Amino acid sequence: MPEWSNGLARGASGLVPAQVQILSSANLSIEQAILKAKYVEYVENVLLDVESEKLIYSISGEKRGNLIAIIPVSAKVEQKVDATYGNIISTKKPWWSFLATKI
């Protein structure tokens, strides 16, 4: 049976049973995950990944707002959404986002 570079055996599909079980636990489609990520206005990238044995969508993109309620700005934002239950796990925004509205 073929092996991964770390020595673990893999099946004909290229995935070990534990990976297949994690991947089959995703109840949320990509479209649903994007709708849950309310801080990402313009989606640039969606990545399906496993963290702490949980399947998550990592959604990154841009959000537009106003700095000090006057100057139009856009910020890079990343949100992680649980692919099983749809809960937002984390949100990363720029440090100055507390000075901006709508970000």
C-alpha beads as a LAMMPS data file, in Angstrom:
LAMMPS data file: protein, C-alpha beads

103 atoms
102 bonds

1 atom types
1 bond types

-500.0 500.0 xlo xhi
-500.0 500.0 ylo yhi
-500.0 500.0 zlo zhi

Masses

1 110.0

Atoms # bond

1 1 1 0.000 0.000 0.000
2 1 1 1.386 3.483 -0.822
3 1 1 2.586 5.676 2.011
4 1 1 2.572 9.405 2.758
5 1 1 5.927 11.075 3.260
6 1 1 5.335 10.837 7.039
7 1 1 4.990 7.042 6.796
8 1 1 1.204 6.783 7.148
9 1 1 -0.519 4.372 4.797
10 1 1 -3.106 5.731 2.392
11 1 1 -5.948 4.004 0.582
12 1 1 -6.756 3.916 -3.130
13 1 1 -8.431 7.342 -2.893
14 1 1 -5.308 8.864 -1.354
15 1 1 -7.023 9.509 1.991
16 1 1 -6.825 7.585 5.234
17 1 1 -10.168 6.669 6.888
18 1 1 -9.854 9.392 9.565
19 1 1 -9.550 12.033 6.831
20 1 1 -12.570 10.664 4.984
21 1 1 -14.611 10.782 8.206
22 1 1 -13.640 14.430 8.820
23 1 1 -14.408 15.431 5.213
24 1 1 -17.793 13.713 5.299
25 1 1 -18.777 15.757 8.377
26 1 1 -19.095 18.988 6.342
27 1 1 -22.748 20.060 6.375
28 1 1 -22.146 23.544 4.980
29 1 1 -21.629 24.277 1.295
30 1 1 -19.139 26.922 0.140
31 1 1 -21.990 29.299 -0.696
32 1 1 -23.511 28.902 2.769
33 1 1 -20.122 29.483 4.409
34 1 1 -19.617 32.682 2.399
35 1 1 -23.025 33.936 3.551
36 1 1 -22.068 33.221 7.185
37 1 1 -18.843 35.260 6.835
38 1 1 -20.528 38.628 7.271
39 1 1 -17.291 40.620 7.599
40 1 1 -15.996 39.573 4.149
41 1 1 -17.714 41.763 1.564
42 1 1 -15.672 40.858 -1.551
43 1 1 -14.475 37.239 -1.382
44 1 1 -11.008 36.575 -2.808
45 1 1 -10.247 33.090 -1.515
46 1 1 -12.059 30.152 0.136
47 1 1 -10.038 27.309 1.615
48 1 1 -11.392 24.119 3.184
49 1 1 -8.987 22.979 5.897
50 1 1 -8.764 20.874 9.063
51 1 1 -7.826 22.545 12.368
52 1 1 -7.948 20.719 15.695
53 1 1 -9.753 17.833 13.983
54 1 1 -12.528 20.211 12.871
55 1 1 -13.335 20.976 9.263
56 1 1 -13.322 24.729 8.633
57 1 1 -13.713 27.161 5.751
58 1 1 -11.146 29.951 5.754
59 1 1 -12.668 32.845 3.801
60 1 1 -10.544 35.871 2.969
61 1 1 -11.293 39.020 1.049
62 1 1 -12.009 42.716 1.372
63 1 1 -14.394 44.854 3.339
64 1 1 -15.023 48.509 2.538
65 1 1 -15.718 51.166 5.105
66 1 1 -14.842 54.689 6.192
67 1 1 -11.885 55.667 8.332
68 1 1 -12.989 58.105 11.041
69 1 1 -16.383 58.114 9.249
70 1 1 -14.964 60.274 6.424
71 1 1 -12.168 58.648 4.389
72 1 1 -13.175 55.657 2.226
73 1 1 -10.905 52.634 2.833
74 1 1 -10.838 48.909 2.173
75 1 1 -9.353 46.313 4.488
76 1 1 -8.199 42.707 4.149
77 1 1 -10.388 40.478 6.318
78 1 1 -10.312 36.748 7.069
79 1 1 -13.007 34.706 8.770
80 1 1 -12.996 31.040 9.696
81 1 1 -16.340 29.233 9.634
82 1 1 -17.033 25.761 11.053
83 1 1 -17.991 23.588 8.067
84 1 1 -20.120 21.279 10.202
85 1 1 -22.304 23.665 12.216
86 1 1 -21.771 27.039 10.508
87 1 1 -20.393 28.829 13.568
88 1 1 -17.878 31.629 13.081
89 1 1 -14.643 30.482 14.709
90 1 1 -12.495 33.584 14.273
91 1 1 -12.259 36.932 12.503
92 1 1 -9.028 38.714 11.564
93 1 1 -9.181 42.411 10.757
94 1 1 -6.479 45.108 10.579
95 1 1 -5.419 46.693 13.862
96 1 1 -6.877 50.055 12.817
97 1 1 -10.344 48.673 12.138
98 1 1 -11.629 50.109 15.448
99 1 1 -11.188 53.562 13.839
100 1 1 -13.312 52.623 10.833
101 1 1 -17.038 52.230 10.370
102 1 1 -18.462 49.144 8.590
103 1 1 -15.228 47.145 9.025

Bonds

1 1 1 2
2 1 2 3
3 1 3 4
4 1 4 5
5 1 5 6
6 1 6 7
7 1 7 8
8 1 8 9
9 1 9 10
10 1 10 11
11 1 11 12
12 1 12 13
13 1 13 14
14 1 14 15
15 1 15 16
16 1 16 17
17 1 17 18
18 1 18 19
19 1 19 20
20 1 20 21
21 1 21 22
22 1 22 23
23 1 23 24
24 1 24 25
25 1 25 26
26 1 26 27
27 1 27 28
28 1 28 29
29 1 29 30
30 1 30 31
31 1 31 32
32 1 32 33
33 1 33 34
34 1 34 35
35 1 35 36
36 1 36 37
37 1 37 38
38 1 38 39
39 1 39 40
40 1 40 41
41 1 41 42
42 1 42 43
43 1 43 44
44 1 44 45
45 1 45 46
46 1 46 47
47 1 47 48
48 1 48 49
49 1 49 50
50 1 50 51
51 1 51 52
52 1 52 53
53 1 53 54
54 1 54 55
55 1 55 56
56 1 56 57
57 1 57 58
58 1 58 59
59 1 59 60
60 1 60 61
61 1 61 62
62 1 62 63
63 1 63 64
64 1 64 65
65 1 65 66
66 1 66 67
67 1 67 68
68 1 68 69
69 1 69 70
70 1 70 71
71 1 71 72
72 1 72 73
73 1 73 74
74 1 74 75
75 1 75 76
76 1 76 77
77 1 77 78
78 1 78 79
79 1 79 80
80 1 80 81
81 1 81 82
82 1 82 83
83 1 83 84
84 1 84 85
85 1 85 86
86 1 86 87
87 1 87 88
88 1 88 89
89 1 89 90
90 1 90 91
91 1 91 92
92 1 92 93
93 1 93 94
94 1 94 95
95 1 95 96
96 1 96 97
97 1 97 98
98 1 98 99
99 1 99 100
100 1 100 101
101 1 101 102
102 1 102 103
